[in-house]
Amino acid sequence: MKHITLFLLALLTVLCPVKSYSHELDDLKERYTKREVMITMRDGIRLFTSIYEPKTSEPRPIIVRRTPYSCAPYGEEFRWNLVREWKNFTDANFIVVIQDVRGHHRSEGVFEHVRPLNKNRKVKGGKATDEATDTYDTVDWLVKNTRNNGRVGFWGFSYDGFFSTMAAFSQHPAVVAVSPQAPITDWFIGDDRHHGGAFTMLQTFDYIPQTEGRYRYTKDIYNKVIRNDVYTDLLNAGTYKNLTEILDDSTATLWHNFAKHPNYDEFWQERNVRNSCYNIKPAMLIVGGSYDTEDCFGAWELYKAVRKQSPQTEAYLTMGPWWHGGWAVRGYTGYDHFYFGEGTTDYFLDEVEFPFFSYYLDGKGTKPEKRVNTFFAGENRWGHFDDWPIANYEPTPFYLHRKGKVSTEKPQERMSFTEYISDMEHPVPFSPDPEDHRVREFDDQRFASARSDVITFVSEPLTDTLRIAGPIEAKLWAAISSTDADFVVKLIDEYPDGYRNPEEAERGTERKRYQMGKFQHVVRAEILRGRYRNSYEHPEPFVPGEVTPVTVRLNDASHTFLPGHRVMVQIQSSWFPLFDRNPQRFIDTYSCTTDDFVMKQTIRIYHQQNAPSAVVLPVMKK
């Protein structure tokens, strides 16, 4: 399958046969040695650490990744991606360190998901621990026990990005450069486990048992449920409560904490990294992918938090046209039917990431001229800015109108709405294809616009270039027939009639056959569980039939709508099984079964004078 889970990617990183890289690895072994050590933390717990050191007498910088995905292979064998993901570092004779985090694989202790910062920790000494103190103690050992130049950097993506962020909080003076990439940042509002308070059913069911080491990837629980495709099988499985019974696991895993903490309480808030971005000493390069369905939120929002809370920090942001981790894949030119041009990942790896670390760790080259690099799909070009959000954008409402129209003109009707029936027996799928796992990115949405439970609004063909760069909000006015509903909003770039990729000849015959005319390219898509429209901490029911304001915050974006294209907005109330089905009643979603559902309800989206629904786009000023 083209869609692979992050865990499988992690397994491939560890277990991929090294035949394709055997020659490069042999060369690396001529230049490097490997040793494995147990580094003792301040509370006595020891963490397993692999150290790859260049055979040189010159003191070299240290680059570290702390991971829950294993620093295998263990023993004498070298990690195969040292000549792939780490190639720039090994070519420059950096000391490479990979560590199993506390409680995982060969490290001692107890693993805790997104372990929050310990309020009782001390920079040095004391027994209180968290990921920042584990980082400090690891670095302290490394600088004393390797031939280094006294400068240490950290990098990693996704979960490893979270550990990289913790490294920025460590306060060790040797840590001078950190790059969190697609970092886990807030597990309730925007990353991985929830989006807008809605539970990521597919991703979490697929992922949590694996990261807790309870089930092998290809067997046991996941395959006990998913025998055909995720839409069919999870629909048949039912709700969170039903899946919990299938897990049959009495231990206190993160899975069970969803039911204990259904709202944005202290449990989730203390795991919100954005609350702790003060007094950061090392330089930071924060990285993400615009088409990342997992952690797009984390990169944008971590950068904003660092700039607000720690303005003295030398912080940088790069957002490219990538799926989750795509920036680490050399030769990436696009996904599925999209072509973003040659060399976006090579540009990042060779012109952004490595120069960043080389400057701060090795004293070579110059630091970036601009803080922010973002890619503008449509034009397929990079934009370089002094900060984010950029200074010269204008929040511009694109109003919804009757008969499925979109324009910048405010509606004048006294009464106007579009309604649909949200049916939880037939929820809107996230993909037109029968998938066996979650997706890395979203593809053509024509399948969704053909459904009666997805309402679509589209502009006239653009006569000029429309560039957006910044935050996006959908300000809806809605009335529902029950007491709760989800609101999924998609911002789409609809391609012109008869459109053909100018690069089709270089992309192979499979891509030539796909009809790109009227293609519906997702620029941004996000969900809000309606009960959280006013507060994530204190959910509220809807009053049936009452016209109610609902704001759905989509992730930031940089994108160019070209002349002839149309701005499209789609709205729906399910997105299954990426997210669990809303029972369409104001009840606890973690304890209910489908017997508690209001299976069908009517939802109206208003577009009238006193209730003008709109998507507010960050239009760049000319």
Disulfide bonds with the S-S distance in Angstrom:
none
